[in-house]
Structure formats: C-alpha cells, structure tokens
C-alpha cells in the first residue's frame, strides 16, 4: 500500500513539472522592426496650401446647323488631332430625302477639331437633334494645364512670381512648379486669392485637388529630428510617442513633445535623445509598451 501511494506522488510531481515547463517554454510572437536614430538638422518653414488643376485654353465645339447627330467619334479623355473627325451631322432636309433613290450627300456635315487637344466632356450623342450653336463637346489644350493655388490673403507675401513650389498629387507624386501670376479676383467669403502655377506633367484631369508646399525662407536653429514614420499618435492627435529599444528584443513607449515639421521629418523638443538611442522606424504601429521585437537588418 505504501508503494502505491509513493508511486502516485511521484507521478503527480512529474505531471506538475511538465505542465510548468510547457508554460515557461511558451514565448509571445515578436514584431519585426527597423530602426532609426535622432539626427541634428534644420527645418525650413513651409506653408501648406490647396490647389486645383485647370485647363486654361478650352474650345467648345458647336453644331453649325440645326441637325440630327448621325455619328459620334469622341469620348471623354480621348486625345484628338487638328482636323480629326469628331461628329457627323445630318440636316433635317437630308433625313427627309434619305429614302429617295438618289441621296443628296450635301446634307451631311462633318464637324472636325480645329486644334489638337483632349476631350474633357461630351454633351451630345447619336440620334439627338441639336439646334444651331448647341455645344457638342469640349476640347482642352494639353499644354494649357495649370494649377490654381488657393492663397489666403495674409500669406500672399510668400507667393512671389518666379518662385518654386512643390505640388503633391493625391497618389503622392511630387511635382516642382513655378508660381506665375495671381488672378484678378478674390473669394469674398473666404478671402482667398487664386494664383497660377505651372508644372511639367502628364495628363491630369481637370478639377483634381492637390496639396501645395511653399517655402517661407525661414531657417531655424539646429534641432533634433526624427523621420515622421517613427512618430505615433492617438486618434485626437493630442499625444505623441516613439518606441525606443530598451535592449535587443524589447521596445518601450516613450512620450515625446514635437515641434516643427517638414514633408518627411519632425522636430523632437522633448525628451533629449542621444544619437546612440535606437528608435523604431517601421513596425511600431499599435505596439504595446515593453513589446517584444526582432530587428531587421
């Protein structure tokens, strides 16, 4: 009987140890991260404006006579050359005689492009009856594309003709543009003035909203900078932090106070990081404090 009790005690002890070993051997998955460091530098002050694409030279193609539209050879976004056939129109008289044995071909009118361009809108389709002067389609000169910048009057001192600015498209494409002349009118409600800027670009649709960065020319003292990608924030943008490595496998959350920023860098006002501090650059999104990480080389 004593032997049986002893064997049971040994078995229970062994099971307890194996269970404990299984728990201690479990390791939480680690997040892959890349690192960066604080660097000294300067940030040139910028103002951020909005802008819109506009084709300055547009031609409205109209019907030369009252007629029925018998053929449409254009569609929005189509490039056309000077002299290219756009529409074929059929006069009322021609349609009335179309059943006769000998058709009067003089009743058919060809509408052609007066100059090369791109079709921005098509207003009429096959079968429609149009009066003389009715708009059929609109052509825009591809070389007349400009960006109209919306400039608050109090910032107009930074908008100098001949000055270079940066255009950022919605897909993050960056274009260099040259500021030209302000338009003569101003929005009375918002006190915003339109200023024209030119940039080399492939086709862009009219009415595209873009971001415009204009350098104010003021350079501050040397400051401590981090890439914007290293900075995390809450939903209300009231709190900011970075993930700093405490050792080779642990990242801790460090609250920071930020200052000025440029397109890709941001000033760290506090705390005072050293150049040897390892800051998580990518992979820090939604990381908890004291998260386990693995460093990607």
Buried (B, 14 or more C-beta within 10 A) or exposed (E): EEEEEEEEEEEEEEEEEEEEEEEEEEEEEBBEBBBBBBEEEBBEBBBEBEBBBBBEBBBEBBBEBBBBBBBBBBEEEBEBEEEEEBBBBBBEEBBEEEEEEEEEEEBBBEBBBEEBBBBBBBBBEEEBBBEEEBBBBBBBBBEEBBBBBBBEEEBBEBBEEEBEBBBBBEEEEEBEBBBBEBEEEBEEEEEBBBBBBEBEBEEBEBEEEBBBBBBEEEEEEEBBBBBEBBBBEEEEEEEBBBBBBEEEEBBBBBEBEBBBBBEEBBBBEEEEBEEEBBBBBBBBEEBEEEBBBEBEE
